[in-house]
Amino acid sequence: MPEFKDDRFDPSSAACPKLWCHITQKGVQGGAVLGTFAVAPVVGLYQHFIKKEKVDALKIAEGVALTTLGSLGLTFFVGSVKLLQMDREGMEDRVYRLHHNTGQHRNDHLSQVGGALGLAAAAYFLRGNSDAKPLHYIGGASVGAATGILLHMLTRPQEKKSANKMMHELFN
């Protein structure tokens, strides 16, 4: 086991489940952001300008939900491949770094609170609607989660405004 600075936290206990929790959150968050800020506007613009129809919020919610669920599925696949390539020490190191990443904790917390509020808003606005499907509630939760991430990005402390490490590793 590698040496760690903080003796109070043991990353070896349940390292793999902790990483899966992180991977799941990233899948939902990525899909929520993509669905909310890319798919939703495209669906709305398509309905309004191409089909010349009234913009249907339920179809937009379905699009956001399907994007979130698709991202989650893709993340499970990519995460499985990545975890198969990691040794025990690599997992423990990643869990240790995640445990001490306050920016990641803040992002996850705001995303979770936003998701809960988005789900509550969807439940409120869809009450009594016979056309409501589970996807519409997932779409509402996804929009809330994306809004929480946006709030995190807009309000994080100045000293924390650095390039995203994942994006840096992915594109460099």
N, C-alpha and C positions, 0 to 999 in steps of 0.2 A: 504494500500500500504506500502511495506517495506521502511525503511529509506535507502537512498543511499548517498554515499559520494559526488558524482559529481552532483551539482544542475543544470548544463547546459544540461544534457541528461536525458530525461524522457522515461524510458523503457516501460511505460504503453501505449504509443501511438503506435499502430500497433504491439504489441508484437507477436501475432500469425503469421502474415505474415512475420515478420522478422525471426522468427524461421523456417518457411517453406522455406524461401530463403536459410537459412543456411543448412537445411536438404537436399534441392535440390543440393546445391553445393557439399555437402559431398557425395551424391549418385553418382554424375558425377565424382568427383575426385577419389572415391574408385574404381569405375568401370574402369576409365581410367588407374589407376595404375595397377590394376589386369590385364586388357586387354593388356596393353603395355608390362609389365614386366613378365607376366606369359603366357597368351594365345598366344600372337604373336610369342614368341620363340617356343612354342609347335607346333603351326600350321606350322611354317616354317620348323622345324625339321621333322615333320610328312611328309610334302610334299617332302622334299629332301631325307630322309633316308628310309621311309616306302613305299611311293608311287613312289619313284624314278623319280619324276617330277621336273621341274624347279620351284623354289619358286615363287609363285604368290602373288605379293604385294597386289592385290585387295582382294584376299581371306583372307590375314592377316588383312587388313583394315576392312573387314566385321566382322571378329572374334573380333577385338578390339571394334568395334561399338556395336555389339550385347552384349558384356560383359558390356559395359558402360550403355547401355539401360536397360539391365537386372538388373544391380546394382541400377539404378535409380528407377526402379519399386519396387524392394525389399526395398529400402530405404523409398519410399513413404508408403509402408505397415507398416514397423517398426516405422517410424516417426509418423504415424497416431496413432498407439497403444500407443506410448510413450506420445504424446501430450494429448491423452484422459486421461492419468493417472496424468497429471500435473494440478495443480490448477493455478489460475491467478497469484498468488504471485510467484510460481515456474517459470512460463513463464517469468515474468518480471525480476526475478533474473538471469535467463539464458541469456536473451537478454542483460541485463546490463553487465554481464561478457563477453559475446561475443563482445560487443561494445568496451570494454577496452582491449581486447586481441590483442596486436600488432602482435604477431606471427601468429595468425589466419588471420588477415588482410593481412599480407605479403604473406602468403601461398595462400590465395584466389586470391590476385592480380596477383601473378606470374602464378597461374593456369589459370586465365582468359586470361592474355596476351599470355601465351603459347597456349591456346586453339584457340585464334584468329589467331596466327601465324601458327598453325598446319592446321587450316581450309584454310588459304591463300595458304599454301604450297600444300595442297591437290588440291585446285582449279587450281593452276599453273601446277602441274604435271599431272592432269587429263584432262586438256583442250584438246578438240578435241578427247577424248577417247569415243567411242560410247558405251563401256561397263560400263562406270561410272554410279554408282547408288548413291542415297542419303546416303546409309550406308557407302560408301567409304569416303565421306566428313566428316561424323560423326567420322569415324575412324581416319582421319587425325587430326581433332580437339581434339579427345581423346588423341592421342599420344602427341600432343602439350601441353595439360593440364597436362599430367603425367610428361612431361619434365619440366614444370614449377614447379611442386611439388618437383621433384628431385633437381632442382636448389635451391629451398628454403631450402631443407634439407642440401644440401652441403655447402651453404653459410650463414646460419643463425649464428648470433653471438654466441660465445662460452658460454656465460652465459645463453643462451636460450636452450642449448642442454641438455634437460632433458627428462625423459620418457614421452611418449605420455599419457595424462591423460585418454583419451578414452580407449586406449589399457590396461592401468593399471586397470581401472574400469571393463573392459570386462573380463579380465583374472585373476583378484585377488578377 
